[in-house]
Amino acid sequence: MAEEKQEFWRWTESNWKNPDIIWKDAKFVTVGIDVGSVSSQAVIMADGKILAYGNMRTGSDSPNSARNALKFALDALGDMSEERMDYCIGTGYGRVNVPFADRSVTEIACHARGANFLYGPEVRTVLDVGGQDIKAIQCDKKGKVTNFLMNDKCAAGTGRGMEVFSDLLGIPIQEVGDRSYEFKGEEPPAVSSTCVVYAKSEATSLLRKGWTKEEVLAAYCKAMADRIYSLVERIGVKPEFAVTGGMAKNRGVMDRIMPKIGIERMKTEWDTQIAGAAGAALFGYTLCQKGKGRVKG
């Protein structure tokens, strides 16, 4: 029997429930579903507080990915059915393919609102590095978008690009950030291109020249940091600065961006990947408060 090939790019999926909230006591239960190109999240809120969430890989079918993410979050609760939802909002790359959503809201609006919730109302600039795009967002104290820039022309500098590199070098994606600092001597120069196709070719060439995997990772992380910073620089960074999405967990990129920006980024105890779904659930909660929740017979 053939040995199963290890998928180094596959990150750890997770779900969680809040042990301090009794959902049966809630007036409104709202759900946000963020279907991205790489990951999908479902956040369940009880009266505007996070009750549970699920964070998992997006499959080939967006409607099924939305359904699976919600089921994953409900599994964490164990005793609540989908019928209890008072409102559901879809967001993200596949937001139009959330069959059970009452409406959809752009991921830019949801990430701003979600960052405001996860990090606090002091947030004014939000960086979201998604699976296939990069967004730099400015917002006010209520999490309302005031300006944004987006680069979605290719996977360069995105989560998908990092997954490709993880697989190419045979390094688990959770270890990429730390491993990118495990080299001797000076930091290597950035690879000349962050285009996934060309960067793969360049990385292979560097390995053949005797570079270690850690040096190649450092060169690619540095190139990604440069690319992401070029977008942030164009919009300008207003303190306080927060990062959402999976890339926020990659110190190989983040620790190389922050000296360029020149200010500290805010910290949060929440999973940074749930920001979009959290923002969507909050939009649903606001609508419920305005009397626009589902009518239940």
Residue pairs with C-beta under 8 A, 6 or more apart in sequence:
6 170
7 167
8 166
8 167
8 169
8 170
8 171
8 172
8 173
9 163
9 164
9 166
9 167
9 173
10 57
10 173
11 39
11 57
11 173
11 174
11 246
12 174
13 54
13 55
13 56
13 57
13 72
14 54
14 55
14 271
15 52
15 53
15 54
15 55
15 56
15 72
15 73
15 75
15 76
16 52
16 53
16 76
16 271
17 51
17 52
17 76
17 77
17 78
18 49
18 50
18 51
18 52
21 46
21 49
21 51
23 29
23 44
23 46
23 51
23 77
23 80
23 84
25 46
26 46
26 47
26 51
27 47
28 46
28 47
28 48
28 86
28 87
28 285
28 288
28 289
28 293
29 44
29 45
29 46
29 51
29 80
29 84
29 85
29 86
30 44
30 45
30 48
30 85
30 86
30 87
30 88
30 89
30 281
30 282
30 284
30 285
30 288
31 42
31 43
31 44
31 45
31 70
31 73
31 85
31 87
31 88
31 89
31 280
31 281
31 284
32 41
32 42
32 43
32 45
32 88
32 89
32 91
32 110
32 276
32 277
32 278
32 279
32 280
32 281
32 282
32 283
32 284
33 40
33 41
33 42
33 66
33 69
33 70
33 88
33 89
33 90
33 91
33 92
33 95
33 98
33 101
33 277
33 280
34 40
34 41
34 42
34 43
34 90
34 91
34 92
34 95
34 107
34 110
34 274
34 276
34 277
34 280
35 58
35 62
35 65
35 66
35 69
35 90
35 91
35 92
35 93
35 94
35 95
35 97
35 98
36 58
36 92
36 93
36 94
36 107
36 130
36 131
36 276
37 58
37 93
37 94
37 130
37 131
37 132
37 160
38 57
38 58
38 130
38 131
38 132
38 159
38 160
38 163
38 246
39 55
39 56
39 57
39 58
39 131
39 159
39 246
39 273
40 55
40 56
40 57
40 58
40 65
40 66
40 68
40 69
40 92
40 94
41 53
41 54
41 55
41 56
41 69
41 273
41 274
41 276
41 277
42 53
42 54
42 66
42 69
42 70
42 72
42 73
42 277
43 50
43 52
43 53
43 73
43 274
43 277
43 278
43 280
43 281
44 50
44 51
44 52
44 53
44 73
44 74
44 77
44 80
44 281
45 51
45 278
45 281
45 282
45 284
45 285
47 285
48 282
48 285
50 270
50 278
50 281
51 77
52 73
52 74
52 76
52 77
53 73
53 76
53 271
53 274
53 277
53 278
54 69
54 70
54 71
54 72
54 73
54 74
54 75
54 76
55 69
55 72
55 271
55 273
55 274
56 65
56 68
56 69
56 72
58 65
58 93
58 94
58 131
59 65
59 68
62 93
62 94
62 97
62 98
63 97
63 98
63 99
65 94
66 90
66 94
66 97
66 98
66 99
66 100
66 101
67 99
67 100
70 82
70 100
74 80
74 81
74 82
82 100
85 294
86 284
86 288
86 293
86 294
87 102
87 284
87 285
87 287
87 288
87 292
87 293
87 294
88 98
88 100
88 101
88 102
88 284
89 101
89 102
89 103
89 104
89 105
89 110
89 280
89 281
89 283
89 284
90 96
90 97
90 98
90 101
90 103
90 104
90 105
90 280
91 104
91 105
91 106
91 107
91 109
91 110
91 276
91 277
91 279
91 280
92 107
92 110
92 276
93 107
93 130
93 131
93 132
95 101
95 104
95 105
95 106
95 107
96 104
98 104
102 284
102 294
105 279
105 280
105 283
107 128
107 130
107 135
107 276
108 135
108 137
108 145
108 148
108 150
109 145
109 279
109 283
110 275
110 276
110 277
110 278
110 279
110 280
110 283
111 126
111 128
111 135
111 137
111 244
111 245
111 275
111 276
111 279
112 126
112 137
112 139
112 143
112 144
112 145
112 279
113 143
113 144
113 278
113 279
113 282
113 283
114 143
114 244
114 274
114 275
114 276
114 277
114 278
114 279
114 280
114 282
115 123
115 126
115 137
115 139
115 143
115 242
115 244
115 275
115 279
116 123
116 139
116 141
116 142
116 143
116 279
117 143
117 275
117 278
117 279
117 282
118 242
118 244
118 268
118 270
118 272
118 274
118 275
118 278
119 240
119 242
119 266
119 267
119 268
120 240
120 266
121 141
121 142
121 143
122 141
122 240
122 266
123 139
123 143
123 240
123 241
123 242
123 266
124 138
124 139
124 140
124 238
124 239
124 240
124 241
125 136
125 137
125 138
125 139
125 232
125 235
125 236
125 237
125 238
125 239
125 240
125 241
125 242
126 135
126 136
126 137
126 138
126 139
126 241
126 242
126 243
126 244
127 134
127 135
127 136
127 137
127 228
127 232
127 241
127 242
127 243
127 244
128 134
128 135
128 137
128 243
128 244
128 245
128 275
128 276
129 135
129 157
129 158
129 159
129 228
129 243
129 245
129 246
129 247
129 248
129 253
130 158
130 159
130 245
131 155
131 158
131 159
131 160
131 246
132 152
132 155
132 158
132 159
132 160
133 150
133 151
133 152
133 158
134 150
134 151
134 152
134 157
134 158
134 227
134 228
134 231
135 148
135 149
135 150
136 148
136 149
136 150
136 231
136 232
136 234
136 235
137 145
137 147
137 148
138 145
138 146
138 147
138 148
138 235
138 236
138 238
139 145
139 146
140 146
143 279
143 282
147 235
148 235
149 231
149 234
149 235
151 157
151 231
154 195
154 196
155 161
155 164
155 196
156 193
156 194
156 195
156 196
156 199
156 224
156 227
157 194
157 223
157 224
157 227
157 228
158 247
159 245
159 246
159 247
160 196
161 194
161 196
161 199
161 224
162 173
162 176
162 224
162 247
162 250
162 253
163 173
164 196
164 200
165 176
165 199
165 200
165 203
165 217
165 220
166 172
166 173
166 176
168 200
168 203
168 204
169 203
169 213
169 216
169 217
170 213
171 179
171 213
171 217
176 217
176 221
176 250
176 252
177 221
177 249
177 250
177 251
177 252
177 253
177 254
177 255
178 251
178 252
179 213
179 214
179 217
179 252
180 214
180 217
180 218
180 220
180 221
180 252
181 214
181 218
181 251
181 252
182 214
183 212
183 214
183 215
183 218
187 218
187 222
188 211
188 215
188 218
188 219
188 222
189 219
189 222
190 219
190 220
190 222
190 223
190 226
191 199
191 202
191 203
191 206
191 216
191 219
191 220
191 222
191 223
192 198
192 202
192 223
193 199
193 202
193 223
194 220
194 223
194 224
194 226
194 227
199 220
199 223
203 216
203 219
203 220
206 215
206 216
206 219
207 213
207 216
211 219
217 252
218 252
221 250
221 252
221 253
221 256
222 256
224 253
225 253
225 254
225 256
225 257
225 260
228 247
228 253
228 257
229 257
229 260
229 261
232 257
232 261
233 260
237 261
237 262
237 263
239 263
240 263
240 266
241 261
241 263
241 264
241 265
241 266
242 265
242 266
242 268
243 254
243 265
243 272
244 272
244 273
244 275
244 276
245 272
245 273
245 275
246 272
246 273
247 253
247 254
248 254
248 272
249 272
249 273
254 265
258 264
258 265
270 278
287 293
